[in-house]
Amino acid sequence: MSQNRRDILDIRDIANPANLSCPLPLLDHDTVQLAHGAGGRLSADLIEKLILPRFSSKELDPLEDQAVLDLPPGKLAFSTDTFVVDPLFFPGGDIGDLAINGTVNDVAMSGAEVIALSVGFVLEEGLPLSDLHRVLCSMQKAAARAGVKIVTGDTKVVGRGQCDRIFINTSGLGVVPEGIRLSASALKPGDRIILSGTLADHGMAVMTVREGLSFQSTVSSDTAPLNGLARVILDACPETRTMRDPTRGGAATTLNEFATASQVGIKLDEAAIPVRPEVQGACEILGIDPLYVANEGKLICIIPAEAADRVLSAMHNHEAGREAVILGDVVAEHPGLVTLRTSLGVERILDMPIGEQLPRIC
């Protein structure tokens, strides 16, 4: 590594305060090489200089082929997801914090305390190591915010053109406390539907960058961990019927899945649906209904009617639920269907989407 390269890195660290807490280590290459995945010296350098400093723990540091965990008593919740978002970096987040938050949220929606994550990387030869470093730092911050450890992982490198820069798989493990039984099949007529905040922020953040759209206010992703908010909801109402983070397919798809699983009807009020003006504008330009757009930091919970106000108040006291609203009700009529009462007083069916409206947004 030349002295000039070292000087450039030092100047960047000083110019950007964010880099001071997560500086790019000095490496022998500027981009990912096939040898980084071959198990030799470059593989060791990648792990020891880039990955371990971000995620060091007593479970990960031995670098065994598995992690051995001490778990509290209770039922295990387990989830896995793979993230292939394009672009890698977007307003409000990137593929790194998306991968952490997405799996944390999937496990937390079972009512579980999220204990640990695994991470698998597929890296394309030629990926700038500065991009990989930026993603790792983002993952480090997201894991710390969620209060979870990354305890095991894997890295593979493929040739140019065999993947798109970086794909990330994360798997999560959690423990469901005794007495918590969440299920999409548990809804009952009279239950209330609560949404934790505005819809469509993530999907439109990705799409506006991809399509080169600009607005007076930046459309930012809502990617965030929801395990803390889930715990607040369950503390306020252990009898909560179910929770789900409405990612691909959006809120409309999630609610249709609920209605089908419980064979109940769901009624929504269009006036209650919170959408930021800049997000609504982007949806209108692209001809997309925000109810079908992916979210990465919102949840929908179904609550017995008598507990709804108590839960809503508790959510408003948590940073991830300050904009929570009652979205609608579970009803006995039209089982298996979701309907929306529009501002014109017309009731229309919100059906499942036929296909994916927005490719590669998570």
C-alpha positions as CSV (number, residue, x, y, z in Angstrom):
1,M,0.0,0.0,0.0
2,S,1.5,3.3,-1.0
3,Q,2.0,6.2,1.3
4,N,-0.2,8.3,-0.9
5,R,-3.1,5.8,-0.4
6,R,-2.5,6.0,3.3
7,D,-2.6,9.8,3.2
8,I,-5.9,9.8,1.2
9,L,-7.6,7.6,3.8
10,D,-6.4,9.8,6.7
11,I,-7.7,13.0,5.0
12,R,-11.0,11.4,4.4
13,D,-11.3,10.3,8.0
14,I,-10.7,13.8,9.2
15,A,-13.0,15.4,6.6
16,N,-15.9,13.1,7.5
17,P,-16.6,12.7,11.2
18,A,-18.7,9.6,10.5
19,N,-15.5,7.9,9.4
20,L,-13.8,8.5,12.7
21,S,-15.9,5.9,14.4
22,C,-15.6,3.3,11.5
23,P,-12.4,3.9,9.6
24,L,-11.5,1.9,6.5
25,P,-8.5,-0.3,7.4
26,L,-5.5,-0.4,5.1
27,L,-5.7,-3.5,2.9
28,D,-3.6,-4.8,0.0
29,H,-6.4,-4.3,-2.6
30,D,-9.0,-1.7,-3.3
31,T,-11.6,-4.2,-4.6
32,V,-12.8,-7.7,-3.8
33,Q,-10.6,-10.4,-5.4
34,L,-11.6,-14.0,-6.1
35,A,-8.8,-14.9,-3.7
36,H,-10.8,-13.2,-0.9
37,G,-13.1,-16.2,-1.0
38,A,-10.5,-18.9,-1.4
39,G,-9.8,-19.5,2.3
40,G,-6.2,-18.3,2.2
41,R,-4.4,-15.2,3.4
42,L,-6.7,-12.7,1.6
43,S,-9.7,-14.5,3.1
44,A,-8.2,-14.1,6.6
45,D,-7.4,-10.5,5.9
46,L,-11.0,-9.8,4.9
47,I,-12.3,-11.4,8.1
48,E,-9.7,-10.1,10.5
49,K,-9.5,-6.5,9.2
50,L,-13.1,-5.8,8.0
51,I,-15.5,-8.2,9.6
52,L,-14.3,-9.1,13.1
53,P,-13.7,-5.5,14.2
54,R,-17.4,-4.8,13.4
55,F,-19.0,-7.8,15.1
56,S,-16.6,-9.1,17.6
57,S,-18.2,-11.2,20.4
58,K,-17.3,-14.3,22.5
59,E,-19.5,-16.4,20.2
60,L,-18.0,-15.1,16.9
61,D,-14.4,-14.6,17.8
62,P,-13.4,-18.3,17.9
63,L,-14.3,-18.4,14.1
64,E,-15.7,-21.9,14.3
65,D,-18.0,-23.3,11.7
66,Q,-20.9,-22.7,14.1
67,A,-21.9,-20.6,17.1
68,V,-22.7,-22.2,20.5
69,L,-25.3,-20.1,22.3
70,D,-26.8,-20.1,25.8
71,L,-30.5,-19.6,25.4
72,P,-33.2,-18.7,27.9
73,P,-36.1,-21.1,28.3
74,G,-39.0,-20.8,25.9
75,K,-40.0,-21.6,22.3
76,L,-37.5,-20.8,19.6
77,A,-38.4,-18.5,16.7
78,F,-36.2,-18.7,13.6
79,S,-36.2,-16.8,10.3
80,T,-34.0,-16.3,7.3
81,D,-34.0,-13.8,4.5
82,T,-31.8,-12.8,1.5
83,F,-31.3,-9.2,0.5
84,V,-30.6,-8.1,-3.1
85,V,-31.6,-4.5,-3.2
86,D,-30.7,-2.2,-6.1
87,P,-29.3,0.4,-5.5
88,L,-27.1,-0.8,-2.6
89,F,-27.3,2.7,-1.0
90,F,-30.4,4.8,-0.8
91,P,-31.7,7.7,1.3
92,G,-32.2,6.5,4.8
93,G,-30.3,3.3,4.6
94,D,-28.5,0.7,2.6
95,I,-28.4,-3.1,2.0
96,G,-26.5,-3.5,5.3
97,D,-28.9,-2.1,7.8
98,L,-31.8,-3.5,5.7
99,A,-30.4,-7.0,6.1
100,I,-30.1,-6.6,9.9
101,N,-33.4,-4.9,10.5
102,G,-35.4,-7.1,8.1
103,T,-34.5,-10.3,9.9
104,V,-34.7,-8.8,13.4
105,N,-38.2,-7.7,12.6
106,D,-39.3,-11.0,11.1
107,V,-38.2,-12.8,14.3
108,A,-39.7,-10.1,16.6
109,M,-43.1,-10.4,14.9
110,S,-43.5,-13.7,16.6
111,G,-43.3,-12.0,19.9
112,A,-39.8,-13.3,20.4
113,E,-36.8,-11.7,22.1
114,V,-34.2,-11.6,19.3
115,I,-31.0,-13.3,20.5
116,A,-28.6,-13.7,17.6
117,L,-28.1,-13.4,13.8
118,S,-26.0,-15.1,11.3
119,V,-24.8,-13.3,8.1
120,G,-23.8,-14.8,4.8
121,F,-22.2,-12.6,2.0
122,V,-22.0,-13.3,-1.7
123,L,-19.5,-10.7,-3.1
124,E,-18.9,-10.0,-6.8
125,E,-15.3,-9.8,-7.9
126,G,-14.4,-6.2,-8.3
127,L,-16.7,-4.8,-5.6
128,P,-14.9,-1.8,-4.1
129,L,-13.8,-2.7,-0.6
130,S,-14.9,0.8,0.5
131,D,-18.5,-0.2,-0.4
132,L,-18.2,-3.4,1.5
133,H,-16.7,-1.5,4.5
134,R,-19.6,1.0,4.4
135,V,-22.1,-1.8,4.4
136,L,-20.4,-3.6,7.3
137,C,-20.3,-0.4,9.3
138,S,-24.0,0.1,8.7
139,M,-24.7,-3.5,9.8
140,Q,-22.7,-2.9,13.0
141,K,-24.7,0.2,13.9
142,A,-28.0,-1.5,13.1
143,A,-27.2,-4.6,15.2
144,A,-26.2,-2.4,18.1
145,R,-29.4,-0.4,17.8
146,A,-31.4,-3.6,17.8
147,G,-29.4,-5.0,20.7
148,V,-28.5,-8.2,18.9
149,K,-25.3,-10.1,18.1
150,I,-24.0,-11.5,14.9
151,V,-22.6,-14.8,16.0
152,T,-21.7,-16.7,12.9
153,G,-21.4,-16.2,9.1
154,D,-19.9,-17.0,5.8
155,T,-18.4,-15.2,2.8
156,K,-18.3,-16.3,-0.8
157,V,-16.8,-14.5,-3.8
158,V,-18.0,-15.1,-7.3
159,G,-16.7,-13.9,-10.7
160,R,-17.7,-10.7,-12.4
161,G,-21.2,-10.8,-13.6
162,Q,-22.2,-13.8,-11.5
163,C,-24.0,-11.6,-8.9
164,D,-24.8,-7.9,-8.6
165,R,-22.0,-6.5,-6.3
166,I,-23.3,-7.9,-3.0
167,F,-26.0,-10.2,-1.8
168,I,-26.6,-10.7,1.9
169,N,-28.4,-13.5,3.7
170,T,-29.3,-13.1,7.4
171,S,-30.9,-15.6,9.7
172,G,-32.2,-14.8,13.1
173,L,-32.9,-16.7,16.3
174,G,-35.2,-15.6,19.1
175,V,-37.0,-17.0,22.2
176,V,-40.8,-16.5,22.6
177,P,-41.7,-15.9,26.2
178,E,-44.2,-18.1,27.9
179,G,-47.8,-17.1,27.4
180,I,-47.3,-15.3,24.0
181,R,-49.2,-16.9,21.2
182,L,-49.3,-14.8,18.0
183,S,-51.0,-16.1,14.9
184,A,-52.6,-14.7,11.8
185,S,-55.4,-17.2,12.3
186,A,-56.4,-15.7,15.7
187,L,-58.3,-12.6,14.5
188,K,-61.8,-12.1,15.8
189,P,-64.6,-9.7,14.7
190,G,-64.4,-6.5,16.6
191,D,-60.6,-6.5,16.8
192,R,-58.8,-3.3,15.9
193,I,-56.0,-2.8,13.4
194,I,-53.1,-0.6,14.4
195,L,-50.4,0.6,12.0
196,S,-47.2,1.9,13.6
197,G,-46.6,4.8,11.1
198,T,-46.5,6.1,7.5
199,L,-46.6,3.7,4.6
200,A,-44.5,3.2,1.5
201,D,-41.4,5.1,2.7
202,H,-38.9,2.4,1.9
203,G,-40.1,1.3,-1.5
204,M,-40.4,4.9,-2.7
205,A,-37.0,5.8,-1.4
206,V,-35.5,3.0,-3.5
207,M,-37.6,3.8,-6.6
208,T,-37.0,7.6,-6.5
209,V,-33.2,7.0,-6.6
210,R,-33.6,4.3,-9.3
211,E,-35.8,6.5,-11.5
212,G,-33.9,9.7,-10.8
213,L,-36.9,11.5,-9.3
214,S,-36.4,14.5,-7.0
215,F,-38.8,16.3,-4.6
216,Q,-38.5,19.3,-2.3
217,S,-38.2,16.8,0.6
218,T,-36.1,13.7,0.3
219,V,-38.0,10.4,0.3
220,S,-36.1,8.4,2.9
221,S,-36.4,4.7,3.8
222,D,-38.0,3.8,7.1
223,T,-35.6,0.8,7.7
224,A,-35.5,0.3,11.5
225,P,-35.6,-2.5,14.1
226,L,-39.0,-3.1,15.5
227,N,-38.2,-5.6,18.3
228,G,-38.4,-2.8,20.9
229,L,-41.8,-1.6,19.7
230,A,-43.0,-5.2,19.6
231,R,-42.1,-5.7,23.2
232,V,-44.0,-2.4,24.2
233,I,-47.1,-3.7,22.4
234,L,-47.0,-7.1,24.1
235,D,-46.3,-5.5,27.5
236,A,-49.4,-3.4,27.0
237,C,-51.5,-6.3,25.7
238,P,-50.2,-9.8,26.0
239,E,-53.5,-10.9,24.3
240,T,-52.4,-9.3,21.0
241,R,-53.7,-11.4,18.2
242,T,-50.8,-11.1,15.7
243,M,-48.1,-8.7,14.3
244,R,-46.5,-8.4,11.0
245,D,-44.1,-6.0,9.3
246,P,-45.6,-5.3,5.8
247,T,-42.6,-5.7,3.5
248,R,-42.9,-7.0,0.0
249,G,-46.5,-6.5,-1.2
250,G,-47.1,-3.8,1.4
251,A,-49.9,-3.4,3.9
252,A,-52.6,-4.6,1.5
253,T,-50.9,-8.0,1.1
254,T,-50.3,-8.5,4.8
255,L,-54.0,-7.7,5.6
256,N,-55.2,-10.0,2.9
257,E,-53.1,-12.8,4.4
258,F,-54.6,-12.1,7.8
259,A,-58.2,-12.1,6.5
260,T,-57.6,-15.4,4.7
261,A,-55.9,-17.1,7.6
262,S,-58.7,-16.2,10.1
263,Q,-61.6,-16.2,7.6
264,V,-62.7,-12.8,8.7
265,G,-63.3,-9.5,6.9
266,I,-61.2,-6.4,7.3
267,K,-62.4,-2.9,6.8
268,L,-60.1,0.1,6.3
269,D,-60.7,3.8,6.2
270,E,-58.7,5.6,3.5
271,A,-58.7,8.8,5.6
272,A,-56.8,7.0,8.3
273,I,-53.9,5.8,6.1
274,P,-50.8,7.9,6.8
275,V,-48.6,8.6,3.8
276,R,-46.0,11.4,3.7
277,P,-46.7,14.0,1.0
278,E,-43.5,13.4,-0.9
279,V,-44.1,9.6,-0.8
280,Q,-47.7,10.2,-2.1
281,G,-46.3,12.3,-4.9
282,A,-43.8,9.6,-5.9
283,C,-46.5,7.0,-5.9
284,E,-48.7,9.1,-8.1
285,I,-45.9,9.8,-10.6
286,L,-45.1,6.1,-10.8
287,G,-48.8,5.0,-10.7
288,I,-48.4,2.8,-7.6
289,D,-50.8,2.5,-4.7
290,P,-48.9,3.0,-1.4
291,L,-50.9,0.2,0.2
292,Y,-48.9,-2.2,-2.0
293,V,-45.5,-0.8,-1.4
294,A,-42.8,-2.4,0.8
295,N,-42.1,-1.0,4.3
296,E,-39.0,-1.9,6.3
297,G,-39.6,-0.1,9.6
298,K,-43.4,-0.4,10.2
299,L,-45.6,-3.1,11.7
300,I,-49.3,-3.9,11.7
301,C,-50.8,-5.4,14.9
302,I,-54.3,-6.7,15.6
303,I,-55.5,-5.9,19.1
304,P,-58.7,-6.8,21.0
305,A,-61.0,-3.7,20.9
306,E,-60.9,-3.1,24.6
307,A,-57.0,-2.9,24.6
308,A,-56.6,-0.7,21.5
309,D,-56.4,2.7,23.1
310,R,-54.0,1.4,25.7
311,V,-51.7,-0.1,23.1
312,L,-51.9,3.0,20.9
313,S,-50.9,5.2,23.8
314,A,-47.9,2.9,24.6
315,M,-46.8,2.9,21.0
316,H,-46.8,6.7,20.9
317,N,-44.3,6.7,23.7
318,H,-41.8,4.6,21.7
319,E,-39.7,6.2,18.9
320,A,-40.8,3.6,16.3
321,G,-44.5,4.1,17.1
322,R,-44.9,7.9,17.5
323,E,-47.1,8.1,14.4
324,A,-49.2,5.0,15.1
325,V,-52.8,5.1,14.0
326,I,-55.9,2.8,14.1
327,L,-56.3,1.8,10.5
328,G,-59.5,-0.2,10.6
329,D,-61.4,-3.1,12.1
330,V,-61.9,-6.8,11.8
331,V,-65.5,-7.7,10.9
332,A,-67.6,-10.8,10.4
333,E,-68.9,-9.9,7.0
334,H,-67.1,-10.7,3.7
335,P,-64.7,-13.3,5.3
336,G,-61.4,-13.5,3.6
337,L,-61.7,-10.0,2.0
338,V,-60.2,-6.6,2.7
339,T,-62.2,-3.5,1.8
340,L,-61.3,0.1,1.8
341,R,-63.8,3.0,2.3
342,T,-62.6,5.8,0.1
343,S,-62.8,9.5,0.6
344,L,-65.8,9.5,-1.8
345,G,-67.7,7.1,0.5
346,V,-67.3,4.2,-1.9
347,E,-66.2,0.8,-0.6
348,R,-63.8,-1.1,-2.8
349,I,-61.9,-4.5,-2.4
350,L,-58.2,-4.4,-1.8
351,D,-57.1,-7.6,-3.4
352,M,-53.7,-9.4,-3.4
353,P,-51.3,-8.1,-6.1
354,I,-50.9,-10.4,-9.0
355,G,-47.1,-9.9,-9.2
356,E,-44.3,-7.8,-7.8
357,Q,-44.8,-4.1,-8.5
358,L,-41.3,-3.0,-7.4
359,P,-38.5,-5.4,-8.2
360,R,-35.4,-5.6,-5.9
361,I,-36.4,-3.2,-3.2
362,C,-35.3,-5.5,-0.4
